[in-house]
Structure formats: structure tokens, C-alpha cells
Amino acid sequence: MTTTKVKKISIGVLIVLGILFLVIKGFEWKIEFNFQDSINSNPDRAYNITYTDFDLDTFFKGVTLDEVRIEPLNTGKGTVITGHVDYATIHGIVWRDFLFDKKLNIREIAFEQPLFEVTLGADTTKTSGGKGMQDLFGDILLRADLNTFRIQNGSIVLKDSVSQTVKGEIKRIDILATEIETDSLKFKHLIPFEVGNLNIDIDSITFKPDDYTAIGLGRFHYNLRDKEFLLNDLSLGYSLDWVEVSKRLGVQNDIVELNVKEIGIHGLEPSSDFYTQLDIEAEKITVDDLSIKLQRNKNLPRPADVAKPMFQGIINAIPMAILIDTIQISNAAITYGELGVEKHESGSIKIHAMNGNITGVTNMPEEQLHIGQLEAKINASIAAKTQINIDLKVPYDKETFSMAVAVGAMSMTSLNPTLKPLAGVEMVTGQM
């Protein structure tokens, strides 16, 4: 073969490769243009999705979007949510549907290291945060026929709209939703569609409603198929001494401090208001290692007198619908403390080693009619000195209750740590 022929063949190959390269690049450009146009095509959408780079995977297996931004179109009053995703991967695109029908038919969308910034408006209600995230996910996922949605190593920051100070933070959130049916809205899930399974894991939640109160949660886990909901290391505390907190409130309200190792909700059936109103229908709730302190400063004025409800009234006043077969309490403790008038030392009494069950808990009228009454059987220890057993029955059809209390023998002097700071009284001898 002559040199001239070799040159001609080489030039021909280069021309073919160049044409092929231009065709592929043109095809990629068309895909990118159509994709950007498709994801923001709904005129009723609440959010715009943009990105800095569109990378088509080898052999058209998928797409990677770099530095994705999710921004609301309406930033008026109320909660405003914006999102920044390090990168998003899209796999299993049905190219025929996309190129010829401009439909996004996708196997999986994954957000890697997304940060969602939630700015709480002045008129934001306590339950609107969950609804806001529902709306956000719904708005994003409605843009495609989708099977799987995944968030990996995400985080959420809550900010005050006026001061822009950070009010709360979720350091890590992982979500996996599978078998999604985007044509079937179901507001009982955080991902507001019919799903085959939904798994949510959240680590390290903090929230500061004011400059001295701190609410924390170590871990949250939920699995739809397992019907299980776990909260670990829940806490409510203050950066100030409780007496100083009471002075800031200005009236004789109980200052509550709380620590719980684990709360488990088992056999959970989420209602349509579960994520917005926390309505709970469950077979069993377990509460392990609960420690709660109720402390009152008697040097402050009393709040206005109001009629105190009985047990039934307290249950009916719970601002969410509940239906719980059994609440199982293990190793709980309750401490009540007071700072007496013109006293400098507070007194307290502690009931600990509490174990027992509460059954038939509901504030739904039709379920109350069916169940008849709430029942509780609890045993505990008073000041580590004697045993107490409680048997409580609360009928749902009238404002009454019956309670049998059995208290073991105890020396009256055991009450001195409580009586002396509260009332200036000291027991010398005696038996109860």
C-alpha cells in the first residue's frame, strides 16, 4: 500500500471520527438542552432546579448534575426552603420517552450531600416544617416517572427569617424511597406518594427555640415495612440554672427538663397527617430510661387560675390524634422540685425505677367508645426508700377516675431532704 493511500485512509478515518465526535457532542447538547427544559417545564411548579454542569455518563447509562440548586419561585411569608446538592446522579433514563415524548422516565435519582436551608417565617406554625419538606420533595419528584429516590449524607439548617441566626440543625439525614408511584399522592409519607418502602435515618438534631433552651435528638429511625419508629437520646435542657429560667418566664410554671434513652413506636400506621400533625396510630410505644424533672419557683406570681382537666380532659387536649394499644414504661424517673417562698435552697422528691404499662390510650371519640377506658398499672420507688404500686382506671364516657395506691413502709425521716428546704420542717421519728 502506497504512502498516498495510507494518508487518504488516515484522513478518511479522522474525518469519520470527527463527524462522529460532532454527532455525539450535538446529541449530548440536545439531551442537555431538553433536560434543562423538561425539569422546569411545569408552570405550576413551586421550585426551580438549576445546575452548573451536565455530565452524560459513558454509554448513556445516566447523568450526573453538579452543584444543583433548588430555589423557591415564591419567597413571600411563611417558611422558605432552598437546597444545594453537591451532585445528583440520575440512572435508568428511558431515552426513547425522553427524546421523542420529552417525558422523564427514570429508575433512580440520588442526591449526594444535599444541604437544605429552611428559613422560618414569622407566621410559621409549629407543624409547617414537615409540610414544607413534603411539598419540596413532592414538587421535585413529580417531574418524572420515578422508581427510587435517595438522599445520602444530607443536612438541614433552620434559620430565623429576621435575625438569620441558626435555630436548629440536622447534621445527617439519609432517605431511601423505593417503588414510588408519582401518580398517586399519599400525604401520610414524608415522600408524599405511594411507596413500596421508605427508610429514614437522621443523626444529631438540635433546636434552640430561644437563647437558653436546647432540644436535642441523637438519632431518628423509621422504616415503613417494619412499621417502626425509633427516637434515641431525646433531651430538653437549659444553659441557665432552672431558677433563672423561671425568673425569665415570670410566673409559677413548671420548668421541665427531660432526657430519654429511647422511645420506640411499633406497629405504626402513619395517618395522612402523620408528618404535618404527628397523628399516631400504633400497637405499642416503648419508653426506656426516661428522666423528667418538674421544678417550680414559688417566689413568682401564680398564673391566672384555670380549670384543671381530669385525666380524660388531658388526653382529649392532646393536639394530635392518637390511638395506642399499649405504652410500656421501663426504668423511668420523675423528680418534682420547688423553691419555697423566701427560700434559697430548693427541695425535691424523686419517684424512680418506674415500670409498667398504660393501655387503651386514645383521644378519638369513636375509639374511646369502643375501648371504654384507659388503664395503667405502674410500680415505682419513692426516694429509694419504699415501693409504690398504682392501679389507675379512666373511663372515657365521664370525667372521673379510680386509682388504687399501695405504699410500702417507710421511715418519716426519709422525707427530711424534701420537707426541710420546702417547709422548714424536720421529722425526728415516725413511720408511714
KOLTOR-45324 format. One record per residue (C-alpha): residue number from 0; residue in three letters; x, z, y. Coordinates in pm, whole numbers. Layout:
<atoms>
+-----+------+--------+--------+--------+
! seq ! type !      X !      Z !      Y !
+-----+------+--------+--------+--------+
! NUM !  ala !      X !      Z !      Y !
...
+-----+------+--------+--------+--------+
</atoms>
This chain:
<atoms>
+-----+------+--------+--------+--------+
! seq ! type !      X !      Z !      Y !
+-----+------+--------+--------+--------+
!   0 !  met !      0 !      0 !      0 !
!   1 !  thr !    140 !   -107 !    333 !
!   2 !  thr !    202 !    126 !    622 !
!   3 !  thr !    -60 !    -56 !    825 !
!   4 !  lys !   -328 !      5 !    562 !
!   5 !  val !   -234 !    375 !    540 !
!   6 !  lys !   -266 !    406 !    915 !
!   7 !  lys !   -604 !    234 !    910 !
!   8 !  ile !   -731 !    462 !    632 !
!   9 !  ser !   -599 !    770 !    813 !
!  10 !  ile !   -764 !    662 !   1135 !
!  11 !  gly !  -1088 !    598 !    949 !
!  12 !  val !  -1077 !    941 !    784 !
!  13 !  leu !  -1010 !   1105 !   1120 !
!  14 !  ile !  -1299 !    916 !   1276 !
!  15 !  val !  -1532 !   1022 !    994 !
!  16 !  leu !  -1414 !   1381 !   1021 !
!  17 !  gly !  -1455 !   1370 !   1397 !
!  18 !  ile !  -1805 !   1230 !   1367 !
!  19 !  leu !  -1886 !   1489 !   1100 !
!  20 !  phe !  -1748 !   1764 !   1325 !
!  21 !  leu !  -1956 !   1640 !   1618 !
!  22 !  val !  -2267 !   1621 !   1398 !
!  23 !  ile !  -2213 !   1976 !   1271 !
!  24 !  lys !  -2148 !   2106 !   1623 !
!  25 !  gly !  -2451 !   1922 !   1752 !
!  26 !  phe !  -2656 !   2066 !   1467 !
!  27 !  glu !  -2525 !   2416 !   1546 !
!  28 !  trp !  -2605 !   2365 !   1915 !
!  29 !  lys !  -2958 !   2255 !   1828 !
!  30 !  ile !  -3005 !   2556 !   1598 !
!  31 !  glu !  -2874 !   2794 !   1864 !
!  32 !  phe !  -3095 !   2641 !   2135 !
!  33 !  asn !  -3404 !   2651 !   1913 !
!  34 !  phe !  -3328 !   3005 !   1801 !
!  35 !  gln !  -3298 !   3143 !   2154 !
!  36 !  asp !  -3618 !   2959 !   2245 !
!  37 !  ser !  -3804 !   3087 !   1936 !
!  38 !  ile !  -3724 !   3458 !   1960 !
!  39 !  asn !  -3864 !   3483 !   2313 !
!  40 !  ser !  -4147 !   3231 !   2278 !
!  41 !  asn !  -4439 !   3476 !   2263 !
!  42 !  pro !  -4587 !   3503 !   2616 !
!  43 !  asp !  -4738 !   3842 !   2526 !
!  44 !  arg !  -4408 !   3997 !   2420 !
!  45 !  ala !  -4303 !   4326 !   2579 !
!  46 !  tyr !  -3927 !   4279 !   2536 !
!  47 !  asn !  -3667 !   4006 !   2590 !
!  48 !  ile !  -3388 !   3966 !   2335 !
!  49 !  thr !  -3058 !   3817 !   2453 !
!  50 !  tyr !  -2706 !   3797 !   2309 !
!  51 !  thr !  -2357 !   3690 !   2416 !
!  52 !  asp !  -2259 !   3482 !   2112 !
!  53 !  phe !  -2438 !   3295 !   1832 !
!  54 !  asp !  -2226 !   3255 !   1517 !
!  55 !  leu !  -2361 !   3039 !   1234 !
!  56 !  asp !  -2223 !   3159 !    901 !
!  57 !  thr !  -2038 !   2931 !    659 !
!  58 !  phe !  -2270 !   2701 !    463 !
!  59 !  phe !  -2558 !   2813 !    688 !
!  60 !  lys !  -2610 !   3135 !    490 !
!  61 !  gly !  -2710 !   3327 !    800 !
!  62 !  val !  -2649 !   3403 !   1164 !
!  63 !  thr !  -2457 !   3676 !   1348 !
!  64 !  leu !  -2558 !   3766 !   1703 !
!  65 !  asp !  -2301 !   3956 !   1910 !
!  66 !  glu !  -2382 !   4214 !   2178 !
!  67 !  val !  -2757 !   4190 !   2151 !
!  68 !  arg !  -2960 !   4334 !   2439 !
!  69 !  ile !  -3326 !   4433 !   2412 !
!  70 !  glu !  -3481 !   4476 !   2755 !
!  71 !  pro !  -3841 !   4552 !   2858 !
!  72 !  leu !  -4026 !   4299 !   3069 !
!  73 !  asn !  -4231 !   4572 !   3238 !
!  74 !  thr !  -4033 !   4869 !   3370 !
!  75 !  gly !  -4315 !   5045 !   3550 !
!  76 !  lys !  -4429 !   5402 !   3498 !
!  77 !  gly !  -4400 !   5582 !   3167 !
!  78 !  thr !  -4134 !   5559 !   2901 !
!  79 !  val !  -3885 !   5271 !   2928 !
!  80 !  ile !  -3674 !   5175 !   2625 !
!  81 !  thr !  -3372 !   4947 !   2631 !
!  82 !  gly !  -3147 !   4860 !   2341 !
!  83 !  his !  -2790 !   4744 !   2295 !
!  84 !  val !  -2684 !   4630 !   1948 !
!  85 !  asp !  -2315 !   4586 !   1868 !
!  86 !  tyr !  -2411 !   4292 !   1647 !
!  87 !  ala !  -2711 !   4178 !   1446 !
!  88 !  thr !  -2699 !   3988 !   1118 !
!  89 !  ile !  -2979 !   3759 !   1003 !
!  90 !  his !  -2980 !   3642 !    640 !
!  91 !  gly !  -3204 !   3423 !    429 !
!  92 !  ile !  -3333 !   3191 !    703 !
!  93 !  val !  -3566 !   2921 !    569 !
!  94 !  trp !  -3415 !   2633 !    764 !
!  95 !  arg !  -3693 !   2386 !    687 !
!  96 !  asp !  -3952 !   2613 !    852 !
!  97 !  phe !  -3720 !   2678 !   1144 !
!  98 !  leu !  -3612 !   2319 !   1216 !
!  99 !  phe !  -3943 !   2141 !   1163 !
! 100 !  asp !  -4206 !   2407 !   1241 !
! 101 !  lys !  -3997 !   2632 !   1470 !
! 102 !  lys !  -4100 !   2929 !   1256 !
! 103 !  leu !  -3863 !   3216 !   1180 !
! 104 !  asn !  -3894 !   3291 !    809 !
! 105 !  ile !  -3620 !   3544 !    731 !
! 106 !  arg !  -3518 !   3759 !    435 !
! 107 !  glu !  -3338 !   4032 !    633 !
! 108 !  ile !  -3248 !   4141 !    986 !
! 109 !  ala !  -2987 !   4415 !   1026 !
! 110 !  phe !  -2892 !   4593 !   1349 !
! 111 !  glu !  -2539 !   4732 !   1332 !
! 112 !  gln !  -2459 !   5028 !   1561 !
! 113 !  pro !  -2758 !   4990 !   1793 !
! 114 !  leu !  -2796 !   5225 !   2089 !
! 115 !  phe !  -3149 !   5279 !   2221 !
! 116 !  glu !  -3179 !   5435 !   2565 !
! 117 !  val !  -3518 !   5599 !   2626 !
! 118 !  thr !  -3593 !   5686 !   2988 !
! 119 !  leu !  -3875 !   5939 !   3006 !
! 120 !  gly !  -4114 !   5873 !   3293 !
! 121 !  ala !  -4272 !   6149 !   3500 !
! 122 !  asp !  -4610 !   6081 !   3338 !
! 123 !  thr !  -4473 !   6066 !   2985 !
! 124 !  thr !  -4672 !   6272 !   2735 !
! 125 !  lys !  -4509 !   6470 !   2460 !
! 126 !  thr !  -4624 !   6224 !   2195 !
! 127 !  ser !  -4545 !   5894 !   2365 !
! 128 !  gly !  -4184 !   5875 !   2243 !
! 129 !  gly !  -4282 !   5795 !   1884 !
! 130 !  lys !  -4538 !   5542 !   2003 !
! 131 !  gly !  -4276 !   5380 !   2227 !
! 132 !  met !  -4035 !   5326 !   1935 !
! 133 !  gln !  -4325 !   5196 !   1723 !
! 134 !  asp !  -4411 !   4944 !   1995 !
! 135 !  leu !  -4047 !   4840 !   2028 !
! 136 !  phe !  -3995 !   4777 !   1655 !
! 137 !  gly !  -4333 !   4606 !   1628 !
! 138 !  asp !  -4255 !   4376 !   1920 !
! 139 !  ile !  -3918 !   4277 !   1770 !
! 140 !  leu !  -4031 !   4221 !   1413 !
! 141 !  leu !  -4348 !   4028 !   1500 !
! 142 !  arg !  -4123 !   3737 !   1598 !
! 143 !  ala !  -4055 !   3645 !   1236 !
! 144 !  asp !  -4192 !   3644 !    884 !
! 145 !  leu !  -3960 !   3911 !    753 !
! 146 !  asn !  -3897 !   4092 !    425 !
! 147 !  thr !  -3634 !   4355 !    514 !
! 148 !  phe !  -3532 !   4533 !    834 !
! 149 !  arg !  -3227 !   4756 !    850 !
! 150 !  ile !  -3071 !   4979 !   1117 !
! 151 !  gln !  -2725 !   5114 !   1038 !
! 152 !  asn !  -2540 !   5382 !   1233 !
! 153 !  gly !  -2781 !   5368 !   1525 !
! 154 !  ser !  -2821 !   5624 !   1802 !
! 155 !  ile !  -3079 !   5720 !   2065 !
! 156 !  val !  -3030 !   5876 !   2408 !
! 157 !  leu !  -3317 !   6031 !   2605 !
! 158 !  lys !  -3281 !   6034 !   2984 !
! 159 !  asp !  -3479 !   6177 !   3272 !
! 160 !  ser !  -3612 !   5898 !   3493 !
! 161 !  val !  -3543 !   6083 !   3819 !
! 162 !  ser !  -3209 !   6259 !   3766 !
! 163 !  gln !  -3080 !   6024 !   3492 !
! 164 !  thr !  -2947 !   6332 !   3311 !
! 165 !  val !  -2937 !   6321 !   2933 !
! 166 !  lys !  -3228 !   6527 !   2795 !
! 167 !  gly !  -3173 !   6459 !   2429 !
! 168 !  glu !  -2973 !   6265 !   2177 !
! 169 !  ile !  -2987 !   6138 !   1820 !
! 170 !  lys !  -2631 !   6080 !   1707 !
! 171 !  arg !  -2709 !   5876 !   1396 !
! 172 !  ile !  -3016 !   5700 !   1264 !
! 173 !  asp !  -3038 !   5478 !    955 !
! 174 !  ile !  -3359 !   5292 !    870 !
! 175 !  leu !  -3438 !   5061 !    578 !
! 176 !  ala !  -3780 !   4896 !    556 !
! 177 !  thr !  -3847 !   4658 !    265 !
! 178 !  glu !  -4130 !   4428 !    159 !
! 179 !  ile !  -4255 !   4408 !    517 !
! 180 !  glu !  -4581 !   4227 !    585 !
! 181 !  thr !  -4564 !   4140 !    955 !
! 182 !  asp !  -4919 !   4005 !    948 !
! 183 !  ser !  -5054 !   4350 !    856 !
! 184 !  leu !  -5027 !   4611 !   1132 !
! 185 !  lys !  -5013 !   4969 !    999 !
! 186 !  phe !  -4951 !   5230 !   1266 !
! 187 !  lys !  -4902 !   5502 !   1004 !
! 188 !  his !  -4534 !   5400 !    986 !
! 189 !  leu !  -4251 !   5402 !   1240 !
! 190 !  ile !  -4211 !   5038 !   1138 !
! 191 !  pro !  -4575 !   4954 !   1221 !
! 192 !  phe !  -4651 !   4718 !    932 !
! 193 !  glu !  -4744 !   4736 !    567 !
! 194 !  val !  -4417 !   4805 !    385 !
! 195 !  gly !  -4316 !   4843 !     22 !
! 196 !  asn !  -4078 !   5126 !    106 !
! 197 !  leu !  -3943 !   5294 !    417 !
! 198 !  asn !  -3637 !   5519 !    421 !
! 199 !  ile !  -3530 !   5703 !    738 !
! 200 !  asp !  -3224 !   5926 !    770 !
! 201 !  ile !  -3140 !   6094 !   1101 !
! 202 !  asp !  -2845 !   6323 !   1170 !
! 203 !  ser !  -2788 !   6560 !   1461 !
! 204 !  ile !  -3082 !   6567 !   1700 !
! 205 !  thr !  -3055 !   6765 !   2024 !
! 206 !  phe !  -3309 !   6804 !   2304 !
! 207 !  lys !  -3292 !   7008 !   2627 !
! 208 !  pro !  -3633 !   7042 !   2795 !
! 209 !  asp !  -3465 !   7242 !   3074 !
! 210 !  asp !  -3117 !   7362 !   3170 !
! 211 !  tyr !  -3120 !   7670 !   2943 !
! 212 !  thr !  -3335 !   7576 !   2639 !
! 213 !  ala !  -3186 !   7390 !   2342 !
! 214 !  ile !  -3378 !   7242 !   2048 !
! 215 !  gly !  -3175 !   7112 !   1756 !
! 216 !  leu !  -3222 !   6947 !   1418 !
! 217 !  gly !  -2934 !   6895 !   1179 !
! 218 !  arg !  -3091 !   6634 !    954 !
! 219 !  phe !  -3417 !   6447 !    900 !
! 220 !  his !  -3504 !   6251 !    585 !
! 221 !  tyr !  -3817 !   6055 !    498 !
! 222 !  asn !  -3893 !   5826 !    205 !
! 223 !  leu !  -4229 !   5654 !    175 !
! 224 !  arg !  -4228 !   5605 !   -202 !
! 225 !  asp !  -4109 !   5959 !   -271 !
! 226 !  lys !  -4371 !   6088 !    -20 !
! 227 !  glu !  -4109 !   6333 !    101 !
! 228 !  phe !  -4019 !   6454 !    448 !
! 229 !  leu !  -3727 !   6697 !    497 !
! 230 !  leu !  -3604 !   6879 !    808 !
! 231 !  asn !  -3276 !   7071 !    787 !
! 232 !  asp !  -3121 !   7321 !   1027 !
! 233 !  leu !  -3400 !   7331 !   1283 !
! 234 !  ser !  -3329 !   7559 !   1580 !
! 235 !  leu !  -3470 !   7674 !   1913 !
! 236 !  gly !  -3244 !   7884 !   2133 !
! 237 !  tyr !  -3118 !   7954 !   2483 !
! 238 !  ser !  -2789 !   7953 !   2670 !
! 239 !  leu !  -2908 !   8268 !   2853 !
! 240 !  asp !  -2998 !   8616 !   2731 !
! 241 !  trp !  -3368 !   8632 !   2638 !
! 242 !  val !  -3438 !   8887 !   2915 !
! 243 !  glu !  -3303 !   8642 !   3175 !
! 244 !  val !  -3517 !   8366 !   3022 !
! 245 !  ser !  -3825 !   8589 !   3055 !
! 246 !  lys !  -3745 !   8651 !   3422 !
! 247 !  arg !  -3734 !   8277 !   3484 !
! 248 !  leu !  -4077 !   8239 !   3326 !
! 249 !  gly !  -4203 !   8524 !   3544 !
! 250 !  val !  -4478 !   8657 !   3316 !
! 251 !  gln !  -4509 !   8850 !   2991 !
! 252 !  asn !  -4495 !   8562 !   2747 !
! 253 !  asp !  -4317 !   8586 !   2414 !
! 254 !  ile !  -3968 !   8438 !   2424 !
! 255 !  val !  -3931 !   8258 !   2091 !
! 256 !  glu !  -3604 !   8197 !   1909 !
! 257 !  leu !  -3613 !   8003 !   1585 !
! 258 !  asn !  -3386 !   7899 !   1300 !
! 259 !  val !  -3495 !   7729 !    978 !
! 260 !  lys !  -3267 !   7613 !    699 !
! 261 !  glu !  -3517 !   7364 !    558 !
! 262 !  ile !  -3877 !   7253 !    596 !
! 263 !  gly !  -3998 !   7016 !    328 !
! 264 !  ile !  -4324 !   6824 !    327 !
! 265 !  his !  -4403 !   6699 !    -23 !
! 266 !  gly !  -4676 !   6461 !   -136 !
! 267 !  leu !  -4704 !   6337 !    222 !
! 268 !  glu !  -4972 !   6081 !    305 !
! 269 !  pro !  -4900 !   5957 !    660 !
! 270 !  ser !  -5212 !   5901 !    867 !
! 271 !  ser !  -5239 !   5629 !   1128 !
! 272 !  asp !  -5145 !   5893 !   1390 !
! 273 !  phe !  -4850 !   6043 !   1200 !
! 274 !  tyr !  -4572 !   5917 !   1429 !
! 275 !  thr !  -4769 !   5949 !   1752 !
! 276 !  gln !  -4961 !   6274 !   1693 !
! 277 !  leu !  -4779 !   6413 !   1383 !
! 278 !  asp !  -5102 !   6434 !   1183 !
! 279 !  ile !  -5010 !   6572 !    839 !
! 280 !  glu !  -5181 !   6536 !    502 !
! 281 !  ala !  -4964 !   6680 !    226 !
! 282 !  glu !  -4976 !   6852 !   -110 !
! 283 !  lys !  -4716 !   7112 !    -23 !
! 284 !  ile !  -4494 !   7237 !    258 !
! 285 !  thr !  -4191 !   7450 !    175 !
! 286 !  val !  -4024 !   7669 !    437 !
! 287 !  asp !  -3684 !   7809 !    337 !
! 288 !  asp !  -3481 !   8068 !    530 !
! 289 !  leu !  -3699 !   8089 !    838 !
! 290 !  ser !  -3587 !   8335 !   1106 !
! 291 !  ile !  -3810 !   8375 !   1409 !
! 292 !  lys !  -3776 !   8620 !   1698 !
! 293 !  leu !  -4061 !   8706 !   1936 !
! 294 !  gln !  -3941 !   8903 !   2239 !
! 295 !  arg !  -4137 !   9030 !   2540 !
! 296 !  asn !  -4031 !   9180 !   2872 !
! 297 !  lys !  -4285 !   9448 !   2971 !
! 298 !  asn !  -4138 !   9471 !   3323 !
! 299 !  leu !  -4304 !   9144 !   3418 !
! 300 !  pro !  -4669 !   9092 !   3521 !
! 301 !  arg !  -4913 !   9007 !   3246 !
! 302 !  pro !  -5056 !   8657 !   3243 !
! 303 !  ala !  -5426 !   8613 !   3312 !
! 304 !  asp !  -5635 !   8759 !   3032 !
! 305 !  val !  -5788 !   8502 !   2800 !
! 306 !  ala !  -5998 !   8545 !   2490 !
! 307 !  lys !  -5769 !   8566 !   2189 !
! 308 !  pro !  -5884 !   8349 !   1896 !
! 309 !  met !  -5915 !   8476 !   1540 !
! 310 !  phe !  -5724 !   8307 !   1255 !
! 311 !  gln !  -5978 !   8027 !   1230 !
! 312 !  gly !  -5957 !   7963 !   1604 !
! 313 !  ile !  -5577 !   7947 !   1588 !
! 314 !  ile !  -5589 !   7688 !   1310 !
! 315 !  asn !  -5854 !   7481 !   1486 !
! 316 !  ala !  -5648 !   7488 !   1807 !
! 317 !  ile !  -5355 !   7309 !   1640 !
! 318 !  pro !  -5333 !   6984 !   1840 !
! 319 !  met !  -5287 !   6761 !   1535 !
! 320 !  ala !  -5493 !   6704 !   1224 !
! 321 !  ile !  -5359 !   6893 !    921 !
! 322 !  leu !  -5457 !   6910 !    555 !
! 323 !  ile !  -5210 !   7105 !    342 !
! 324 !  asp !  -5278 !   7230 !     -8 !
! 325 !  thr !  -5000 !   7492 !    -11 !
! 326 !  ile !  -4740 !   7632 !    226 !
! 327 !  gln !  -4466 !   7806 !     30 !
! 328 !  ile !  -4253 !   8055 !    226 !
! 329 !  ser !  -3915 !   8168 !     91 !
! 330 !  asn !  -3682 !   8431 !    239 !
! 331 !  ala !  -3834 !   8433 !    588 !
! 332 !  ala !  -3785 !   8694 !    860 !
! 333 !  ile !  -3981 !   8782 !   1173 !
! 334 !  thr !  -3843 !   9010 !   1445 !
! 335 !  tyr !  -4059 !   9142 !   1727 !
! 336 !  gly !  -3877 !   9293 !   2023 !
! 337 !  glu !  -3978 !   9448 !   2356 !
! 338 !  leu !  -3802 !   9562 !   2669 !
! 339 !  gly !  -4014 !   9855 !   2787 !
! 340 !  val !  -4109 !   9929 !   3148 !
! 341 !  glu !  -3804 !  10052 !   3340 !
! 342 !  lys !  -3600 !  10043 !   3019 !
! 343 !  his !  -3252 !   9898 !   2986 !
! 344 !  glu !  -3246 !   9865 !   2610 !
! 345 !  ser !  -3496 !   9669 !   2403 !
! 346 !  gly !  -3640 !   9787 !   2075 !
! 347 !  ser !  -3738 !   9573 !   1780 !
! 348 !  ile !  -3888 !   9581 !   1435 !
! 349 !  lys !  -3797 !   9333 !   1166 !
! 350 !  ile !  -4002 !   9213 !    873 !
! 351 !  his !  -3776 !   9021 !    637 !
! 352 !  ala !  -3743 !   8900 !    278 !
! 353 !  met !  -4085 !   8738 !    323 !
! 354 !  asn !  -4204 !   8532 !     28 !
! 355 !  gly !  -4546 !   8397 !    -54 !
! 356 !  asn !  -4800 !   8116 !    -45 !
! 357 !  ile !  -5068 !   8008 !    201 !
! 358 !  thr !  -5330 !   7775 !     52 !
! 359 !  gly !  -5612 !   7561 !    187 !
! 360 !  val !  -5475 !   7501 !    538 !
! 361 !  thr !  -5678 !   7250 !    740 !
! 362 !  asn !  -5846 !   7200 !   1076 !
! 363 !  met !  -6054 !   6902 !    962 !
! 364 !  pro !  -6423 !   7007 !    965 !
! 365 !  glu !  -6517 !   6808 !    653 !
! 366 !  glu !  -6222 !   6952 !    461 !
! 367 !  gln !  -6295 !   7306 !    582 !
! 368 !  leu !  -6647 !   7269 !    444 !
! 369 !  his !  -6504 !   7155 !    110 !
! 370 !  ile !  -6223 !   7415 !     83 !
! 371 !  gly !  -6424 !   7711 !    212 !
! 372 !  gln !  -6141 !   7943 !    316 !
! 373 !  leu !  -5771 !   7983 !    377 !
! 374 !  glu !  -5592 !   8231 !    151 !
! 375 !  ala !  -5249 !   8391 !    187 !
! 376 !  lys !  -5053 !   8620 !    -43 !
! 377 !  ile !  -4725 !   8741 !    109 !
! 378 !  asn !  -4479 !   9018 !     26 !
! 379 !  ala !  -4201 !   9137 !    254 !
! 380 !  ser !  -3978 !   9427 !    353 !
! 381 !  ile !  -4014 !   9634 !    673 !
! 382 !  ala !  -3682 !   9724 !    836 !
! 383 !  ala !  -3521 !   9703 !    491 !
! 384 !  lys !  -3686 !  10037 !    411 !
! 385 !  thr !  -4012 !   9966 !    232 !
! 386 !  gln !  -4217 !   9689 !     74 !
! 387 !  ile !  -4535 !   9544 !    222 !
! 388 !  asn !  -4788 !   9321 !     43 !
! 389 !  ile !  -5052 !   9123 !    230 !
! 390 !  asp !  -5361 !   8953 !     87 !
! 391 !  leu !  -5547 !   8754 !    354 !
! 392 !  lys !  -5870 !   8552 !    335 !
! 393 !  val !  -6002 !   8349 !    629 !
! 394 !  pro !  -6341 !   8177 !    582 !
! 395 !  tyr !  -6382 !   7853 !    775 !
! 396 !  asp !  -6754 !   7894 !    843 !
! 397 !  lys !  -6730 !   8207 !   1061 !
! 398 !  glu !  -6492 !   8390 !   1297 !
! 399 !  thr !  -6397 !   8669 !   1057 !
! 400 !  phe !  -6122 !   8750 !    811 !
! 401 !  ser !  -6045 !   9006 !    543 !
! 402 !  met !  -5697 !   9145 !    489 !
! 403 !  ala !  -5567 !   9398 !    238 !
! 404 !  val !  -5228 !   9550 !    319 !
! 405 !  ala !  -5031 !   9771 !     82 !
! 406 !  val !  -4728 !   9951 !    229 !
! 407 !  gly !  -4479 !  10146 !     21 !
! 408 !  ala !  -4348 !  10493 !    104 !
! 409 !  met !  -4107 !  10520 !    398 !
! 410 !  ser !  -3945 !  10798 !    598 !
! 411 !  met !  -4077 !  10807 !    956 !
! 412 !  thr !  -3721 !  10846 !   1082 !
! 413 !  ser !  -3663 !  10485 !    977 !
! 414 !  leu !  -3872 !  10381 !   1278 !
! 415 !  asn !  -3645 !  10553 !   1533 !
! 416 !  pro !  -3441 !  10239 !   1617 !
! 417 !  thr !  -3773 !  10084 !   1724 !
! 418 !  leu !  -3954 !  10382 !   1878 !
! 419 !  lys !  -3670 !  10532 !   2082 !
! 420 !  pro !  -3594 !  10234 !   2310 !
! 421 !  leu !  -3961 !  10133 !   2333 !
! 422 !  ala !  -4134 !  10465 !   2395 !
! 423 !  gly !  -3859 !  10724 !   2428 !
! 424 !  val !  -3991 !  10891 !   2111 !
! 425 !  glu !  -3777 !  11004 !   1820 !
! 426 !  met !  -3916 !  11110 !   1482 !
! 427 !  val !  -3744 !  11418 !   1336 !
! 428 !  thr !  -3914 !  11416 !    998 !
! 429 !  gly !  -4218 !  11277 !    823 !
! 430 !  gln !  -4327 !  11039 !    550 !
! 431 !  met !  -4553 !  10735 !    559 !
+-----+------+--------+--------+--------+
</atoms>
